[in-house]
Amino acid sequence: APIARWAREVAQRARVAGSAARQRVELETTELLARPAAVATQAVWLAYQRLSGAERALSGRHAHEILSALQQIERDAVGVADPRAGIERQIHLPGRFRVRIGPRSVRIESHRARPAAARSRPPARGERLLLAASDPLLRPSQGDPLGATRRVELGGLTLQLEHSCAPPADLVRGEIAAFDLDALELPLTVRPWRSGDALVPFGMRGSKKISDLLREQRLPRQQRTGVRVVADRAGILWVVGHRRSARAPITPETRSVLTLRAHATTPVGQESA
């Protein structure tokens, strides 16, 4: 088909850069914008396959995200003196890769968060590390087909972390949240929620303050202070026991799942921060 042939021609012109350990494949944004949408999205995916060695087909979700980012870059360039000085967009791809779409280039690269020890900012008050990028829990399980698990005691709350290849069957329960591990920005931390905290709830488009979310759920004021949030580098992922964010959803392309289960060991209102 012409679209497939054109996409291959564009992808073959991609430039391979970086070190042997951290290679990246780069396409010119202007060339992609000059092509039909189907050619541009397919060319980006072929470049991803070239770097990752994966043979997965381009999903509708990824095609939409890539196309939307390219279109936004094109809109941003209208009326700007230097069209190269735009905002970069990032899209997470299967296998811990990401595509970074900017005014000059579209780069596909491996993406593995730095270990928690490399964090530059000090931990917030009451914050506790749950999962670092180098954590043994993330290594493939040798003997347990169901995956690896760990329990973390937080004083009135127990969080169980599970690393597996599929989401749990009881995911609909409010005390459980599951995420595409490859889309997370580790390290993962847990802390009491603070005034001003917000997230984009799953199933919604706009951001919502956690204070409003708890009020809408009619949670008594004395119990709100004990509510905790789980977050990664990019922001809040889960208001524990109440609502997860829209980020890192489980999709047909998900290959690695992180499941969190919350168990209250004392009344929530009596928790210590």
C-alpha positions in Angstrom: 0.0 0.0 0.0 1.3 3.5 -0.7 0.9 4.6 2.9 3.0 1.7 4.2 5.7 2.3 1.5 5.8 6.1 2.2 6.1 5.4 6.0 9.0 3.0 5.5 10.8 5.6 3.3 10.4 8.2 6.0 11.5 5.9 8.8 14.5 4.7 6.9 15.8 8.3 6.8 15.6 8.5 10.6 18.9 9.3 12.3 20.3 7.0 15.0 22.1 8.9 17.7 23.3 8.5 21.3 25.6 5.9 22.9 25.4 2.2 22.4 23.7 1.9 25.8 21.2 4.7 25.2 20.5 4.9 21.5 17.7 7.1 20.1 16.1 7.4 16.7 15.3 10.9 15.4 12.9 12.0 12.7 12.5 15.5 11.4 9.3 17.1 12.6 8.9 19.2 9.5 9.0 16.1 7.2 6.4 14.4 9.3 4.1 17.4 9.3 4.4 17.5 5.5 3.1 14.0 5.2 -0.5 12.7 5.5 -1.4 11.8 9.1 -1.4 8.1 8.5 2.1 8.2 7.0 3.5 10.3 9.9 2.1 8.1 12.7 3.2 4.9 11.0 6.7 6.3 10.4 7.1 7.1 14.1 5.9 3.6 15.0 8.4 2.0 12.5 11.2 4.0 14.1 10.1 2.8 17.5 10.1 -0.8 16.2 13.6 -0.2 14.8 14.9 0.9 18.2 13.0 -1.5 20.5 13.1 -4.6 18.3 9.4 -5.0 19.1 6.9 -6.3 16.5 3.8 -4.9 18.1 1.3 -3.3 15.7 0.5 0.4 16.1 -2.6 0.7 18.3 -5.4 3.2 17.8 -4.6 4.8 21.1 -0.9 5.4 20.2 -1.8 6.6 16.7 -4.2 9.2 18.2 -1.6 10.4 20.8 1.2 10.7 18.2 -1.1 12.5 15.7 -2.5 14.8 18.4 1.0 15.8 19.6 2.1 16.5 16.0 -1.0 18.6 15.3 -0.4 20.6 18.6 3.2 21.3 17.6 2.0 22.6 14.2 -0.7 24.8 15.9 1.9 26.2 18.3 4.2 27.3 15.4 1.5 29.5 13.9 2.4 33.2 14.4 5.5 32.4 16.4 8.7 34.3 15.4 10.9 31.2 15.9 8.8 28.1 15.3 11.5 25.9 16.7 11.0 27.3 20.2 7.9 25.3 21.0 6.8 23.0 23.8 7.9 19.4 23.6 5.3 16.6 24.1 6.0 13.2 25.5 4.2 9.9 24.8 5.0 6.6 26.6 5.4 3.5 24.4 5.4 -0.2 25.4 8.6 -1.6 26.7 9.8 1.5 28.6 10.3 3.6 25.6 9.0 7.1 24.9 8.6 9.4 22.0 9.5 13.1 22.5 7.8 15.3 19.9 9.2 18.8 19.5 9.3 21.6 16.9 12.6 20.4 15.5 12.6 16.6 15.9 10.7 13.5 17.0 12.9 11.4 19.2 12.2 7.8 20.2 14.4 6.6 23.1 14.5 4.2 26.0 13.1 5.6 29.2 14.1 4.2 32.6 13.8 6.5 35.6 16.8 7.1 37.7 17.1 5.3 41.1 15.5 7.0 44.0 19.0 7.8 45.4 19.4 10.2 42.5 16.5 12.4 43.5 17.6 16.0 44.0 14.7 17.2 46.1 14.4 16.3 49.8 11.4 14.1 50.7 8.2 16.0 51.7 6.9 15.9 55.3 5.5 12.5 56.0 6.6 11.1 52.6 7.8 7.5 52.3 9.5 5.7 49.4 7.4 2.8 48.0 9.2 1.8 44.9 12.6 2.8 43.3 13.6 2.2 39.7 16.2 -0.3 40.9 13.9 -2.1 43.3 14.1 -6.0 43.3 10.3 -6.1 43.1 10.6 -5.0 39.4 12.8 -7.9 38.4 11.0 -10.7 36.5 9.7 -13.3 38.8 11.6 -16.7 38.5 9.3 -19.1 40.2 5.9 -17.4 40.8 3.8 -17.0 37.7 1.5 -14.6 39.6 4.3 -12.1 40.2 6.1 -10.6 43.1 4.4 -8.9 46.1 5.4 -6.8 49.1 3.5 -5.2 52.1 4.4 -1.8 53.4 3.1 -0.7 56.9 2.3 3.0 57.2 0.8 3.3 60.6 -2.9 2.7 60.3 -2.6 1.7 56.6 -1.1 -1.2 54.8 -0.2 -1.0 51.1 0.5 -4.2 49.2 2.5 -3.8 46.0 2.2 -6.5 43.3 4.2 -6.7 40.1 2.7 -9.0 37.5 2.0 -9.3 33.7 -1.8 -8.8 34.0 -4.3 -6.7 36.1 -6.1 -8.4 39.0 -9.5 -9.8 38.6 -10.9 -7.7 41.5 -9.7 -4.4 40.0 -13.1 -2.8 40.3 -12.8 -2.5 44.1 -12.1 1.0 45.4 -9.2 -0.2 47.6 -7.3 -1.4 44.5 -5.5 0.6 41.8 -3.5 -0.9 38.9 -1.1 0.9 36.6 1.0 0.3 33.4 4.4 0.1 35.1 6.2 1.1 31.9 4.3 4.5 31.9 5.2 5.4 35.5 8.0 7.9 36.4 9.7 6.2 39.3 10.3 6.5 42.2 6.9 5.9 43.7 6.1 7.6 47.0 3.2 7.8 49.5 2.4 10.8 51.7 -0.5 12.6 53.4 -2.5 14.7 50.9 -2.0 18.5 51.2 -4.0 21.6 50.4 -3.7 22.4 46.7 -3.1 18.7 45.6 -4.9 17.8 42.5 -5.1 15.1 39.8 -7.0 14.3 36.6 -9.4 11.5 37.8 -9.7 8.4 35.7 -12.5 8.8 33.2 -12.3 12.6 33.3 -10.4 15.2 31.2 -10.0 18.1 33.6 -8.0 18.4 36.8 -9.8 18.2 40.2 -8.6 19.2 43.6 -8.4 16.4 46.2 -10.2 18.6 48.7 -13.2 18.8 46.3 -13.0 15.1 45.5 -13.2 14.1 49.2 -16.0 16.6 49.8 -18.0 15.2 46.9 -17.6 11.7 48.3 -19.0 12.9 51.6 -16.0 11.8 53.6 -16.3 13.2 57.1 -13.9 16.1 57.8 -12.2 14.3 60.7 -11.3 11.4 58.4 -9.9 13.5 55.5 -6.7 14.3 57.3 -5.8 10.6 57.3 -6.1 10.2 53.5 -2.9 9.5 51.7 -1.8 9.9 48.1 0.6 7.8 46.0 2.7 9.7 43.5 5.5 9.4 41.0 7.8 12.1 39.5 5.0 13.3 37.2 2.4 13.8 40.0 -0.3 12.1 42.0 -1.5 8.7 40.8 -3.9 7.5 43.4 -5.9 9.1 46.3 -5.6 5.9 48.3 -8.9 4.1 48.6 -10.8 6.8 46.7 -9.8 7.6 43.1 -7.0 6.9 40.8 -5.7 9.3 38.1 -6.1 8.9 34.4 -2.3 8.4 33.9 -0.7 5.0 33.1 -3.9 3.1 32.3 -4.0 -0.6 31.6 -4.4 -1.2 27.9 -4.1 -4.2 25.5 -0.4 -3.1 25.0 0.4 -3.3 28.7 3.1 -5.9 29.5 3.9 -5.0 33.1 1.4 -4.2 35.7 1.9 -2.6 39.2 -1.1 -3.2 41.5 -1.6 -1.4 44.8 -4.0 -2.7 47.5 -4.9 -0.7 50.5 -5.9 -2.2 53.9 -6.9 0.1 56.8 -5.6 -1.4 60.1 -7.1 1.4 62.3 -10.0 3.8 61.7 -8.8 6.2 59.0 -9.5 9.3 61.2 -7.1 8.0 63.8 -4.1 7.5 61.5 -0.9 9.3 62.2 0.6 11.4 59.4 
